[in-house]
Structures are given as structure tokens and as C-alpha cells.
């Protein structure tokens, strides 16, 4: 029996192999992220039901609820794109673009909430409020152009098997700029939190463990972690092609 195999019969385009690997990697990371999202929701549901739902409607409450529940819709769109077989290339593109803008809107609202929180820590200081508003507009306005350009770079190809979801062949790394802008926002807010904490310490205000101190303590720790995670995202985006090529 002839066991020779023509090398041309098993040749697969390296770009296709990278796309298949990226599809699998994105699917697994999306499932992990979905699990964390649901777990976090279950952990904080009781407090949300107790403190948020009965509260009077306000801009802050609307922002919170939108930020809280928009990721579920965004994640649903991602899962449909990742695991649904037989989607057309045009459908894959539309779903991916939808994800881009949902993400941009969600991140914008999240950063706005964090800035409002920082303004509250500064006791609604007028100068700080104006500075935060200008800073927010300057750093978030470019994200819409970046998001549009990033979405236009999507190229989808036929999946390797009929049971596969959408397979992204190419997209730019322009979204790394979005993460750089996000890091700049978080760095600015972190600096404000540290300055406020230092001022309160020097003035020896509220020697006990007050709500303001708790917010400052937790806020600084939160922004440091958020800053680190955003930096990691930038590194991953900028090196992903080399990482995929390695595999």
C-alpha cells in the first residue's frame, strides 16, 4: 500500500493557520471572560437590588445600569460570532463592527462614572470638575475615529470547517491607541486620587476610618490594578501577531 503523501495535499496557508489559532484563542478567552462576568454579577446582585434599584432615577443610576448590563449584550454578540456555524462573511463583519461600537460606548460610560466618582472625592470642587470634563472630552473624542478605522480593517475568511464560527483573517492594531488613551485617563484619575489622599493626610482630616478614606483607599488600589491591566492589553495587542506566528 502506498503511504506517500503529496506535500501539496497537506499544505495550508500560514495565514489561515494563524487565523484558526486566533479563532480558537479568542473563543476560549471569551468563554473565560463570560464566566467571570456572570460570577461577578452573581456576587454583587443582592447589593445592587438593595441599594441601586430602589434609588431615585438619576444620571448616575442610568449610567450605572447601562454600564452594568451592556457587557451582557456585547458578550452575547461576541459568542454568536464565535460559535455560530454558517454565518455569512457580511454577517460576521456586521457583528464585529457592532462589538467595536458597543465596546467603545461601554468604556466611555465606565470612564465617565470613574471621573464622576473622583470629582465626588474632591468634594465636587469646581476647578477639578471642569478639568476632568475637558480631560474626558479630549481623550475620548479620538476613540470614535479610531474605532471606525479599526472596524473598517476587518477582513473575514471562510472558516476551516462548517461547524466553525467567524474567522477573522486580518485587522489592524489601531485599537492599541484606544487602550493608550484609556491608560492616560486612568493615570490622570489615579494622580488626582493620590493628591487628594496626600492632602487629607497632611491636613490630618477625619482621623477615623470615614467613607471618604475608604473610597480613597479602594479607589487608588482599583486604579493601580486597572492601569496595569490596560498596559497588559496594549502589550498583547502590539505583540499578538508575533505570538500567533510562534504557535
N, C-alpha and C positions, 0 to 999 in steps of 0.2 A: 504494500500500500504506500502510495506516495504521500509523504508528510511534509514536503517542501511547501512553503507559503511565500507567495509573491509579496515582497515588501510593499509594493504599491497598493495591495489589497488591504493592508492594515494601517496605511498611513493616515494620520489625522492631522489636520491643520493645527499648528501650535496655538493659534489664536482661539480656535474652537475649544481646545483643551483648557486653556486659561478661563474661557467663558463658562465652561461646565464646572470647573473648580469653584469659580466665583459664585455661580448659582447655588451650588451646594453649601458653600460657606455662608452666603447671605441667608439661605433658608434656615440653617441651624442657628445662626446668631439671632434671626428674627424670632424663632421659636423660644429661645432663651429670654430674649427681651420681653416677649409676650407673657411668659411665665412670671417674670419679675414684676411687670406692670399689674397683673392680676393679683399677685401676692401683696404688693404694696397697697392696692385698693382695698383688699380684704382687711389689712391691718388697720387702716385709717377710716374705714366705713362708719363705724359707730361714732367716732368723734365728729365726722362730717355730718351725720344725721342729727347729732345732738346740738352742734354749735352753728353749722352753716345753714342747713335747711330752714330752721325756724327764724333765722335772722332776717331783718327787713331787706328788701331788694335795694341794691346799690351797684355802682360801677364796679367796686371791688368784688362783690359777690358774683356778678356776671362774669368778670374776668376769671375768677377762681373756678367757677363751674365749667366755663369754656375750656380753660387750661386742663382741668381735671378729666373731662370726658372726650375732648378732641383726639387725644392719643389712641383711644379705643377704635375710633373710626379710621384713623390713619393706619393703625396696625392691621385692621380688617382689610383695607385696600392692599396693603403690602402682602398679606397672606394670600389673598385672591390672586395676586400677580405671581406669587412664588410657586403656589402649589396647584393652581387650576390648570388642567391639561386642555389643549386645543384652542387656546386663545390666539386670536389673530395678532400680527405684528402691530397693527394700528391700535388694537385694544391694549396691548402691552404698553405702548407708548403713552396712550391717554392716561392709564392708571399710574404710570411712573411720574408723569407731569403733575397729576393730582397729588401724589405723595409729596412732591417737591414743594408745592404751594401750601399744602396742609402743614408741612413741617415748618415752613417759613412763618406762617401765621401763628402756629403754636409757640415757637421760640420767641417771637416778638411779644406775645402776650405774657409769656413766662418772665421775660426780662423786664417788662413793664411792671409786673407785680413786685419783683425784687427791688426795683428802683423806688416804687411807692413805699415799700417796707423800709428802705434805707432813709427815705425822706421822713417817715414817721419816727424813726430812731433819732433823727436830728431835730425832733420836736417841731416838724413842719417849718423849718427855717426857710424863709422866702428865697434867699440867695441860693441855698442848696437846692431848693425845688426848681428854680429856673435853670441852674447849672445842669441838673440831672435831666431836665426836659430837653435842653439843647443837645446834651451829650447823647441822649437816646435817639433823637431825630437824625443827628449827623452820622451815627454808626449803624442805624437800622435802614435808613433810606437806600443805601447802595445794595442792600441784600436783595431787593426786588429785581434790580437789573442783573445781579449775579445769578439769582435763581432762574430767571428767564433764559440767560445764556447757558446755564448748566443744563436746563431741561431740553434746550434745543440740540444739545450734543448727544442725546441718547440715540443709539443705534441698536436695534434688536435683531436677532437672527433666529432661524428655525431651531427649535430645541432638538437635542440629540435623540430623544425618544418621544413618542406620542404622549406619554404619561408625565412629561416634564412641564414645568411652568415656563414663564417668560425667561428667555436667555438674553441678557444684556451683553452685546458684543463690544460696545465702546461707550465711554462717557468721559468727559473731561474731569480734571482735578480742581476745577474752578471753585467747587464748594468748599475747598480748604480756606478760601478767602472769607467765606461766611463764618467759619469757625475762628479765624483770626479776629474778626470784628467782635464776635461773641466773647472771646478771651479779653479783648480790650474793654468791653463793657463790664465784665466781671472783675477785672483788675481795678477799674476805676471805682466800682462799688466797694470792693474789698478795702481799698485805701481809705475811703470815706468811713467805713466801719471801724477800721483800726484807729484813725484820727479821733473819731468820736469816743472810742474806748479810752484812748490815752488822755483826752481832755477830762473825761469824767474821773479818771484815776487821779490826775493831778489836782483836781478841784475837790477830791475826797467826797464826791457826791454820793448820797444813798449808800452808806456803809453796808447795809444788809443785802441779801440776795433779792433784788427787785426784778420786776418784769423786764425793765429796760436792760438790766445786766444780763438776764437770761437770753434776751433777744440778741444782744451784742455778742455774747459768748458763743451761742449756737450759730449766729449769722456768720461770724468770722470763720468758724470751723467749716460751715457749709460752703462758703465762697472759696476757701482754700481747696476743698475737695472738688468743687465744680470747676475751678480753674485748672486743676491737674487733669481731670477727665477731658476737658476741652483740648488741652495740649496734646494728650494722647490721641484724640481723634484727628488732630492735624497731622501728627506723625503717621498714623495709619493711612490716611487719605493720600499723603505725599509718597508713601513707600509701598502702596498696595500692589502696583504693577510689578515691582521687583519681587515682592513676596509671592505673588501668584506665579510669576515666572520660575521662581525657585522650586515650587512644587510641581 
